[in-house]
């Protein structure tokens, strides 16, 4: 059974940091591209960051470049999103995604709220 379980969300003040984790099971994690998306009510889900499975190459949305860092630990079947210098506009539900060819798996999401 495929599972992606996010953790690490919460309430943080502007300028603060959070690290999200996504623990994967039920598939060969090291063979999948891993992505973080976020979504706010009434808007489409937005791709925030992704990391490749072959070379570990990373890509980021312009809105988070220089502030967020995606990484993966294949030994732990876990992908991370380090979020620094958080802004109120980063408030959203953050989702972990595993993608390869026709396979697409999603986590349940974790809420991140940036507010003073």
Beta strands, then each sheet from edge to edge (+ up, - down):
strand 1: 3-7
strand 2: 10-12
strand 3: 18-25
strand 4: 33-39
strand 5: 46-51
strand 6: 58-60
strand 7: 68-73
strand 8: 78-83
strand 9: 92-100
strand 10: 103-106
strand 11: 110-114
sheet 1: 1+ 3- 8+ 7-
sheet 2: 2+ 11+ 9- 4+ 5- 6+
sheet 3: 2+ 11+ 9- 10+
end
